């Protein structure tokens, strides 16, 4: 939450005073040289004629243009504590709890689940730090940084893919908030059968769908007020949900007779059965943050230094591990208390406590869901649309499109079971996030050796090093396709399009992020080996 608060302050400052910094000046400001910090292009490079620009260098005449311009040094004020606070706000949420509960639902013990989540988040941390490093040095958002690998026009492709996944998550979070509203309705209304029967073709009950739309509209109202309207809620959301989680953990401890019984429950999966679930679960946990790992530059561009971004993000495995333990302990306790696993925290809240307790708990969940949803799932899609057409789209308009597409994803189907959430949604989109991350990191660290010409990223001149073939880097597109290809048969089999596929494709799908990430990165590095030498010569 703190990260999006700091970002909103920076954006508000830009819009208020119409900063006159030039892009060239921004790219030449120094940042501390640390390991993995990108090299800046040589100032000795000359250009024969002024290139055409995607965004004007000076003055910044509109808010959409300044949203994608390099962040001036004066606005890079985020500390390690700010970044760590953001991760607390993102980790402590219903989807994280639901993911933890899903591991128990799939048969893991609490200790197995915590170990799986911690290992996955250590892997995510590496990609977060590497992806954020050039953003911290140059103050650039994800849609602009992606131009280095995909081209000044081809960058729209990964930005839109990332945006579509964000739209899906926006719908999921909105459905969770709608279910919280549903629990607050009078019992007589919730027992009226005509409103509870799923509508054919829609797959959702009218009353539940109405609650979903109500929560969706409430978020939209806040978004239309701009980032400033969110700041008043953000400062309360994470602490409220931390208190709520602590209260549930205390309830689980007392009701189940301590954690000894919970932790000593034998796992339902042993030997080969465990490993069959472990690898898809590991991939699902990586996929859970793969979207944020892709667009972390949208936030890290406001960090003071590389040290701040590394230390601030290092808290992710710790926070996720702690919250996962709480979620797994509570979910395991439900099996001991009720006789069956309840992995949905909203359903659990509806079964314990009185009306006052339920109201406070649901209010806290709704508040935290709104702020988390906007921070994690609106910024990337909105920035992608602004990048595509800065003259037509503003942040608010991009957010509106995001919200509408969130409905089209039909999140009630994605959350219908733990298997559909983990094996269909998380594993499915990891095949899209993996290649994007693999190409971007391979381009920056293997091909270009961290050299980056910031001014050229905003140029449509045919001589620009990032113009490639009419603005598209064919090598990047081919590498992405190569990364996705091995995953497609397994996905089609999972959703029922294909009756069966070979075991190799099933294994590839269960490890979708790893396969797509490394295949795309390797293919890109091979295709661009010669161009990488040329790129270094151009920069030096």
C-alpha positions as CSV (number, residue, x, y, z in Angstrom):
1,X,0.0,0.0,0.0
2,X,2.8,2.4,0.9
3,X,4.3,2.0,-2.6
4,X,1.1,3.0,-4.4
5,X,0.7,5.8,-1.9
6,X,4.1,7.1,-2.8
7,X,3.4,6.7,-6.4
8,X,0.2,8.6,-6.1
9,X,1.9,11.5,-4.4
10,X,4.5,11.6,-7.2
11,X,1.9,11.6,-9.9
12,X,-0.1,14.3,-8.1
13,X,3.0,16.4,-7.8
14,X,3.6,16.1,-11.5
15,X,0.1,17.1,-12.5
16,X,0.1,20.0,-10.2
17,X,3.3,21.8,-11.1
18,X,3.9,20.5,-14.7
19,X,7.6,19.7,-14.2
20,X,9.8,20.8,-17.0
21,X,12.5,18.2,-16.8
22,X,13.8,16.9,-20.2
23,X,14.0,13.2,-20.8
24,X,17.6,13.5,-21.7
25,X,18.4,15.2,-18.5
26,X,16.5,12.6,-16.5
27,X,18.4,9.8,-18.2
28,X,21.7,11.4,-17.3
29,X,21.1,11.7,-13.6
30,X,23.4,9.5,-11.6
31,X,22.4,6.6,-9.4
32,X,24.6,4.7,-7.0
33,X,26.7,2.1,-8.9
34,X,26.0,-1.2,-7.2
35,X,26.2,-4.8,-8.5
36,X,23.5,-5.4,-11.2
37,X,22.9,-1.7,-11.7
38,X,22.4,-0.9,-15.4
39,X,25.1,1.1,-17.2
40,X,23.9,4.4,-18.6
41,X,24.7,5.1,-22.3
42,X,27.7,7.2,-23.2
43,X,27.1,10.9,-23.5
44,X,29.4,10.9,-26.5
45,X,26.7,9.3,-28.7
46,X,25.6,11.7,-31.4
47,X,22.4,11.7,-33.4
48,X,22.4,13.2,-36.9
49,X,18.8,14.4,-36.8
50,X,16.3,14.8,-34.0
51,X,14.2,11.6,-33.8
52,X,10.4,11.5,-33.7
53,X,9.3,10.9,-30.1
54,X,6.6,8.8,-28.6
55,X,6.3,11.3,-25.8
56,X,7.4,15.0,-25.8
57,X,10.6,15.7,-24.0
58,X,9.6,19.1,-22.7
59,X,7.3,20.5,-21.6
60,X,5.2,17.7,-20.1
61,X,1.9,19.0,-21.3
62,X,-0.5,16.2,-20.2
63,X,-0.9,13.8,-17.3
64,X,-0.9,10.7,-19.6
65,X,2.5,11.7,-21.0
66,X,4.0,12.4,-17.6
67,X,2.8,9.0,-16.4
68,X,5.3,7.3,-18.7
69,X,8.1,9.9,-18.5
70,X,11.2,9.1,-16.5
71,X,10.8,9.8,-12.8
72,X,12.9,12.9,-11.8
73,X,15.3,12.3,-9.0
74,X,13.4,14.7,-6.8
75,X,10.4,12.3,-6.9
76,X,12.4,9.1,-6.1
77,X,11.6,9.2,-2.4
78,X,10.6,5.6,-1.6
79,X,12.6,4.0,1.2
80,X,13.1,0.3,2.0
81,X,10.5,0.6,4.7
82,X,8.0,2.0,2.1
83,X,8.6,-1.0,-0.2
84,X,8.4,-3.4,2.7
85,X,5.1,-1.9,3.8
86,X,3.7,-2.3,0.3
87,X,4.5,-6.0,0.3
88,X,2.8,-6.3,3.7
89,X,-0.3,-4.7,2.2
90,X,-0.1,-7.0,-0.9
91,X,0.6,-10.2,0.9
92,X,-2.0,-9.8,3.7
93,X,-5.1,-10.4,1.6
94,X,-7.8,-12.8,0.8
95,X,-6.2,-14.3,-2.4
96,X,-3.0,-15.0,-0.4
97,X,-5.0,-16.7,2.3
98,X,-7.0,-18.6,-0.3
99,X,-3.8,-19.8,-2.0
100,X,-2.5,-21.1,1.3
101,X,-5.8,-22.8,2.1
102,X,-5.8,-24.4,-1.3
103,X,-2.5,-26.2,-0.6
104,X,-4.2,-27.8,2.5
105,X,-7.3,-28.5,0.4
106,X,-5.0,-30.3,-2.2
107,X,-3.6,-32.5,0.5
108,X,-0.5,-30.8,1.9
109,X,0.3,-30.5,5.6
110,X,0.8,-27.1,7.1
111,X,4.6,-27.5,7.2
112,X,4.7,-28.8,3.6
113,X,2.7,-25.8,2.5
114,X,4.9,-23.2,4.3
115,X,8.0,-24.8,2.8
116,X,6.5,-24.7,-0.7
117,X,5.5,-21.1,-0.4
118,X,8.8,-19.9,1.1
119,X,10.8,-21.6,-1.7
120,X,8.6,-20.2,-4.4
121,X,8.9,-16.7,-3.1
122,X,12.7,-16.8,-2.9
123,X,12.6,-17.5,-6.6
124,X,10.2,-14.7,-7.2
125,X,12.4,-12.4,-5.1
126,X,15.4,-12.9,-7.6
127,X,13.2,-11.9,-10.6
128,X,11.8,-8.9,-8.7
129,X,15.2,-7.5,-7.8
130,X,16.6,-8.1,-11.3
131,X,13.6,-6.6,-13.1
132,X,13.4,-3.6,-10.8
133,X,17.1,-2.6,-11.1
134,X,17.0,-0.7,-14.4
135,X,13.8,1.0,-13.3
136,X,15.5,2.3,-10.1
137,X,18.5,3.6,-12.1
138,X,16.5,5.3,-14.9
139,X,13.1,5.9,-13.3
140,X,11.3,4.1,-16.1
141,X,7.9,2.2,-15.9
142,X,7.4,-1.3,-17.3
143,X,5.8,-0.3,-20.7
144,X,8.8,1.9,-21.5
145,X,11.5,-0.6,-20.3
146,X,9.8,-3.4,-22.3
147,X,10.7,-1.4,-25.5
148,X,14.3,-2.3,-25.1
149,X,13.6,-6.0,-25.7
150,X,10.3,-5.9,-27.8
151,X,10.7,-2.6,-29.7
152,X,9.0,0.7,-29.3
153,X,5.8,-0.7,-30.8
154,X,6.3,-4.4,-30.0
155,X,6.3,-3.5,-26.2
156,X,2.6,-3.1,-26.4
157,X,2.3,-6.9,-26.8
158,X,3.8,-7.9,-23.3
159,X,2.1,-4.8,-21.8
160,X,-1.3,-5.9,-23.0
161,X,-0.7,-9.5,-21.9
162,X,0.2,-8.4,-18.5
163,X,-2.8,-6.0,-18.5
164,X,-5.2,-8.8,-19.4
165,X,-3.9,-10.9,-16.4
166,X,-4.4,-7.9,-14.2
167,X,-7.9,-7.6,-15.4
168,X,-8.5,-11.2,-14.5
169,X,-7.2,-10.6,-11.0
170,X,-9.3,-7.4,-10.7
171,X,-12.3,-9.6,-11.4
172,X,-11.3,-12.2,-8.8
173,X,-10.7,-9.6,-6.1
174,X,-14.0,-8.0,-6.9
175,X,-15.8,-11.3,-6.7
176,X,-14.2,-11.9,-3.3
177,X,-15.4,-8.5,-2.1
178,X,-18.9,-9.2,-3.5
179,X,-19.0,-12.4,-1.5
180,X,-18.2,-10.4,1.6
181,X,-21.2,-8.2,0.9
182,X,-23.3,-11.3,0.4
183,X,-22.6,-12.5,3.9
184,X,-23.9,-9.2,5.4
185,X,-27.3,-9.6,3.7
186,X,-30.4,-10.5,5.8
187,X,-30.8,-14.3,6.2
188,X,-34.3,-14.1,4.7
189,X,-32.9,-12.7,1.5
190,X,-30.0,-15.2,1.4
191,X,-32.4,-18.1,1.7
192,X,-34.7,-17.0,-1.1
193,X,-34.1,-19.8,-3.6
194,X,-35.0,-17.9,-6.9
195,X,-32.1,-15.6,-6.2
196,X,-29.7,-18.4,-5.3
197,X,-30.1,-20.6,-8.4
198,X,-27.3,-20.1,-11.0
199,X,-28.4,-18.4,-14.2
200,X,-27.9,-20.7,-17.2
201,X,-25.0,-19.5,-19.3
202,X,-23.8,-17.1,-16.6
203,X,-22.9,-19.7,-14.0
204,X,-23.6,-17.3,-11.0
205,X,-26.6,-16.8,-8.9
206,X,-28.5,-13.4,-9.3
207,X,-28.0,-12.3,-5.7
208,X,-24.3,-13.2,-5.7
209,X,-23.8,-11.4,-9.0
210,X,-25.6,-8.3,-7.8
211,X,-23.2,-8.2,-4.7
212,X,-20.3,-8.6,-7.1
213,X,-21.5,-5.7,-9.2
214,X,-22.1,-3.5,-6.1
215,X,-18.5,-4.1,-4.9
216,X,-17.2,-3.6,-8.5
217,X,-19.0,-0.2,-8.7
218,X,-17.7,0.9,-5.3
219,X,-14.1,0.3,-6.5
220,X,-14.8,2.1,-9.7
221,X,-16.1,5.1,-7.9
222,X,-12.9,5.3,-5.9
223,X,-10.7,4.8,-9.0
224,X,-12.5,7.6,-10.9
225,X,-11.5,10.0,-8.1
226,X,-7.9,9.3,-8.9
227,X,-5.0,8.0,-6.9
228,X,-5.6,10.7,-4.3
229,X,-8.9,9.1,-3.4
230,X,-7.2,5.8,-2.6
231,X,-4.7,7.2,-0.2
232,X,-7.2,7.8,2.6
233,X,-8.1,4.1,2.6
234,X,-4.6,2.7,2.1
235,X,-3.2,3.8,5.4
236,X,-5.8,1.6,7.2
237,X,-6.2,-1.5,5.0
238,X,-3.1,-3.6,5.8
239,X,-3.3,-3.1,9.6
240,X,-7.0,-3.9,9.6
241,X,-6.4,-7.2,7.9
242,X,-3.3,-8.0,10.0
243,X,-5.5,-7.6,13.1
244,X,-8.2,-9.8,11.5
245,X,-5.8,-12.5,10.6
246,X,-4.3,-12.4,14.1
247,X,-7.8,-12.8,15.6
248,X,-8.6,-15.7,13.4
249,X,-5.2,-17.3,14.3
250,X,-6.0,-16.9,18.0
251,X,-9.5,-18.4,17.4
252,X,-7.9,-21.4,15.6
253,X,-5.4,-21.8,18.4
254,X,-8.0,-21.9,21.2
255,X,-10.7,-23.8,19.3
256,X,-8.3,-26.6,18.1
257,X,-6.5,-26.8,21.4
258,X,-3.2,-25.3,20.3
259,X,-1.1,-25.6,17.2
260,X,0.5,-28.9,18.3
261,X,-2.5,-30.9,17.0
262,X,-2.6,-28.9,13.8
263,X,1.1,-29.3,13.0
264,X,1.1,-32.9,13.9
265,X,-1.8,-33.8,11.6
266,X,-0.3,-36.3,9.1
267,X,-0.2,-35.2,5.5
268,X,-2.6,-36.7,3.1
269,X,0.0,-36.8,0.5
270,X,3.1,-39.0,0.8
271,X,5.9,-40.1,-1.6
272,X,5.1,-39.8,-5.3
273,X,1.7,-38.3,-4.5
274,X,3.3,-35.3,-2.8
275,X,5.7,-34.6,-5.6
276,X,2.9,-34.8,-8.1
277,X,1.2,-31.9,-6.2
278,X,4.4,-30.1,-5.2
279,X,5.7,-28.9,-8.6
280,X,2.3,-27.5,-9.8
281,X,1.9,-25.8,-6.4
282,X,5.4,-24.4,-6.6
283,X,4.7,-23.0,-10.1
284,X,1.3,-21.7,-8.9
285,X,2.9,-19.8,-6.0
286,X,5.5,-18.3,-8.4
287,X,2.7,-17.4,-10.8
288,X,0.8,-15.7,-7.9
289,X,3.4,-12.9,-7.9
290,X,4.7,-13.3,-11.5
291,X,2.4,-10.4,-12.7
292,X,3.9,-8.0,-10.1
293,X,7.4,-9.3,-10.9
294,X,6.8,-8.2,-14.5
295,X,5.5,-4.7,-13.8
296,X,7.5,-4.0,-10.6
297,X,9.3,-1.2,-12.5
298,X,6.0,0.8,-12.3
299,X,6.6,1.1,-8.6
300,X,10.4,0.7,-8.2
301,X,11.0,3.7,-10.4
302,X,10.1,5.8,-7.3
303,X,12.8,4.1,-5.0
304,X,15.6,6.2,-3.7
305,X,18.3,3.7,-4.5
306,X,19.1,0.1,-5.4
307,X,19.8,-0.7,-1.8
308,X,16.3,0.5,-0.9
309,X,14.6,-1.6,-3.5
310,X,16.6,-4.7,-2.6
311,X,16.1,-4.4,1.1
312,X,12.5,-3.5,0.8
313,X,11.6,-6.4,-1.5
314,X,13.6,-8.9,0.6
315,X,10.7,-8.9,3.0
316,X,8.5,-10.8,0.5
317,X,9.5,-14.3,1.4
318,X,9.3,-13.4,5.1
319,X,5.9,-11.8,5.0
320,X,4.5,-14.4,2.6
321,X,5.9,-17.2,4.8
322,X,4.4,-15.8,8.0
323,X,1.0,-15.1,6.4
324,X,1.0,-18.5,4.7
325,X,1.6,-20.2,8.1
326,X,-1.4,-18.3,9.5
327,X,-3.6,-19.3,6.6
328,X,-2.5,-22.9,6.7
329,X,-2.8,-23.1,10.5
330,X,-6.3,-21.7,10.4
331,X,-7.3,-23.9,7.5
332,X,-5.9,-27.0,9.1
333,X,-7.7,-26.0,12.3
334,X,-11.1,-26.0,10.4
335,X,-10.6,-29.7,9.6
336,X,-10.0,-30.4,13.3
337,X,-13.0,-28.2,14.4
338,X,-15.6,-28.8,11.7
339,X,-14.5,-32.1,10.4
340,X,-13.7,-30.8,6.9
341,X,-11.4,-28.2,5.3
342,X,-12.7,-24.7,4.9
343,X,-10.1,-22.9,2.7
344,X,-12.3,-19.8,2.0
345,X,-11.8,-17.2,4.8
346,X,-15.1,-15.5,3.9
347,X,-17.0,-18.7,4.3
348,X,-15.2,-19.4,7.6
349,X,-16.1,-15.9,8.9
350,X,-19.7,-16.6,8.1
351,X,-19.7,-19.6,10.4
352,X,-18.1,-18.1,13.5
353,X,-18.9,-15.2,15.8
354,X,-22.0,-13.1,16.1
355,X,-23.4,-10.5,13.7
356,X,-21.2,-7.7,15.1
357,X,-18.0,-9.8,14.7
358,X,-19.0,-10.8,11.2
359,X,-19.8,-7.2,10.2
360,X,-16.4,-6.0,11.4
361,X,-14.5,-8.8,9.8
362,X,-16.3,-8.4,6.5
363,X,-15.8,-4.7,6.6
364,X,-12.0,-5.2,7.1
365,X,-11.9,-7.7,4.2
366,X,-13.7,-5.4,1.9
367,X,-11.5,-2.4,2.8
368,X,-8.3,-4.3,2.3
369,X,-9.6,-5.9,-0.9
370,X,-10.4,-2.6,-2.5
371,X,-7.0,-1.0,-1.8
372,X,-5.0,-4.2,-2.7
373,X,-7.0,-4.7,-5.9
374,X,-6.4,-1.1,-7.1
375,X,-2.7,-1.1,-6.2
376,X,-1.9,-4.5,-7.7
377,X,-4.3,-4.9,-10.5
378,X,-5.2,-1.5,-11.9
379,X,-1.9,0.3,-12.3
380,X,-0.4,-2.1,-14.9
381,X,-3.4,-2.3,-17.2
382,X,-4.0,1.4,-17.0
383,X,-0.3,2.2,-17.8
384,X,-0.4,-0.3,-20.7
385,X,-3.3,1.6,-22.3
386,X,-1.7,4.9,-21.7
387,X,1.5,3.6,-23.4
388,X,-0.5,2.4,-26.4
389,X,-2.3,5.7,-26.9
390,X,-1.2,8.5,-24.5
391,X,-3.4,11.0,-26.4
392,X,-6.6,9.0,-25.9
393,X,-6.1,7.3,-22.6
394,X,-5.6,8.6,-19.1
395,X,-5.0,6.6,-16.0
396,X,-8.8,6.8,-15.1
397,X,-9.9,5.7,-18.6
398,X,-7.5,2.8,-18.6
399,X,-8.8,1.8,-15.1
400,X,-12.4,1.8,-16.4
401,X,-11.4,-0.6,-19.3
402,X,-9.7,-2.8,-16.7
403,X,-12.8,-3.0,-14.5
404,X,-15.0,-3.9,-17.5
405,X,-12.7,-6.6,-18.6
406,X,-12.6,-7.9,-15.0
407,X,-16.3,-8.9,-15.4
408,X,-15.6,-10.6,-18.7
409,X,-13.2,-13.0,-17.0
410,X,-16.1,-14.5,-15.0
411,X,-14.1,-14.8,-11.8
412,X,-16.8,-16.9,-10.1
413,X,-15.8,-19.8,-12.4
414,X,-12.0,-19.4,-11.6
415,X,-12.8,-19.5,-7.9
416,X,-15.2,-22.4,-8.1
417,X,-12.7,-24.8,-6.6
418,X,-9.1,-25.0,-5.4
419,X,-8.2,-27.0,-8.5
420,X,-9.6,-24.5,-10.9
421,X,-7.8,-21.7,-9.1
422,X,-4.4,-23.3,-8.9
423,X,-4.3,-25.6,-11.9
424,X,-6.3,-23.6,-14.5
425,X,-5.9,-19.9,-13.5
426,X,-2.5,-19.7,-11.9
427,X,-0.7,-22.3,-14.0
428,X,-2.4,-21.1,-17.2
429,X,-1.3,-17.5,-17.1
430,X,2.2,-18.4,-15.8
431,X,2.8,-19.7,-19.3
432,X,2.3,-16.0,-20.5
433,X,4.2,-14.3,-17.7
434,X,7.2,-16.6,-17.8
435,X,8.3,-15.8,-21.4
436,X,7.9,-12.1,-20.9
437,X,10.2,-12.2,-17.8
438,X,12.6,-14.5,-19.6
439,X,13.0,-12.2,-22.6
440,X,13.3,-9.0,-20.7
441,X,15.9,-10.3,-18.3
442,X,17.9,-12.1,-21.0
443,X,17.8,-8.9,-23.1
444,X,19.0,-6.6,-20.3
445,X,21.6,-8.8,-18.6
446,X,22.8,-11.3,-21.3
447,X,22.4,-9.5,-24.6
448,X,22.9,-5.8,-23.7
449,X,25.0,-6.3,-20.5
450,X,22.8,-3.7,-18.7
451,X,23.5,-0.9,-21.2
452,X,20.4,1.2,-21.9
453,X,19.8,4.3,-24.0
454,X,16.9,6.0,-22.2
455,X,16.4,8.7,-24.8
456,X,16.1,6.1,-27.6
457,X,13.3,4.3,-25.7
458,X,11.1,7.3,-26.5
459,X,12.2,7.6,-30.2
460,X,10.4,6.2,-33.2
461,X,13.3,7.1,-35.5
462,X,14.2,4.2,-37.8
463,X,17.8,4.5,-36.7
464,X,17.0,3.9,-33.0
465,X,18.5,0.8,-31.5
466,X,15.0,-0.2,-30.3
467,X,13.2,0.3,-33.5
468,X,14.2,-3.1,-34.9
469,X,11.7,-4.1,-37.7
470,X,9.2,-1.3,-38.0
471,X,9.1,-1.0,-34.2
472,X,8.9,-4.7,-33.5
473,X,11.7,-7.0,-32.4
474,X,10.9,-10.3,-34.2
475,X,13.4,-12.2,-32.1
476,X,11.5,-11.3,-28.9
477,X,8.2,-12.3,-30.5
478,X,9.7,-15.6,-31.7
479,X,11.2,-16.3,-28.3
480,X,7.8,-15.7,-26.5
481,X,6.1,-18.1,-28.9
482,X,8.8,-20.7,-28.3
483,X,8.3,-20.3,-24.5
484,X,4.5,-20.7,-24.7
485,X,4.4,-23.5,-27.3
486,X,5.3,-26.4,-25.0
487,X,2.6,-25.4,-22.5
488,X,-0.4,-25.2,-24.9
489,X,-1.1,-28.9,-25.2
490,X,-1.2,-29.4,-21.4
491,X,-3.4,-26.4,-21.0
492,X,-5.9,-27.6,-23.6
493,X,-6.0,-30.9,-21.9
494,X,-6.6,-29.3,-18.5
495,X,-9.6,-27.2,-19.8
496,X,-11.1,-30.2,-21.6
497,X,-10.4,-29.3,-25.2
498,X,-8.1,-32.2,-25.8
499,X,-9.0,-35.6,-24.2
500,X,-5.4,-36.6,-23.5
501,X,-1.8,-35.5,-24.2
502,X,1.6,-37.1,-23.7
503,X,3.1,-37.1,-20.2
504,X,5.9,-34.7,-21.4
505,X,3.3,-32.0,-22.1
506,X,1.6,-32.6,-18.8
507,X,4.9,-32.2,-17.0
508,X,5.6,-29.0,-19.0
509,X,2.2,-27.6,-18.0
510,X,2.7,-28.4,-14.3
511,X,6.0,-26.5,-14.5
512,X,4.7,-23.8,-16.9
513,X,6.5,-20.8,-15.5
514,X,9.9,-22.5,-15.3
515,X,9.6,-24.1,-18.8
516,X,8.3,-20.9,-20.5
517,X,10.8,-18.6,-18.7
518,X,14.0,-20.5,-19.5
519,X,13.0,-21.6,-23.0
520,X,12.1,-18.0,-24.0
521,X,15.2,-16.6,-22.4
522,X,17.5,-19.1,-24.1
523,X,15.9,-18.8,-27.5
524,X,16.1,-15.0,-27.3
525,X,19.8,-15.0,-26.2
526,X,20.6,-17.3,-29.1
527,X,18.7,-15.2,-31.7
528,X,20.2,-11.9,-30.4
529,X,23.8,-13.0,-29.8
530,X,25.1,-11.1,-32.8
531,X,22.9,-8.1,-32.2
532,X,24.0,-8.0,-28.5
533,X,27.6,-7.2,-29.7
534,X,26.3,-4.5,-32.0
535,X,24.2,-3.1,-29.1
536,X,27.3,-2.8,-26.9
537,X,29.2,-1.1,-29.6
538,X,26.5,1.4,-30.1
539,X,26.2,2.2,-26.4
540,X,29.9,2.5,-25.9
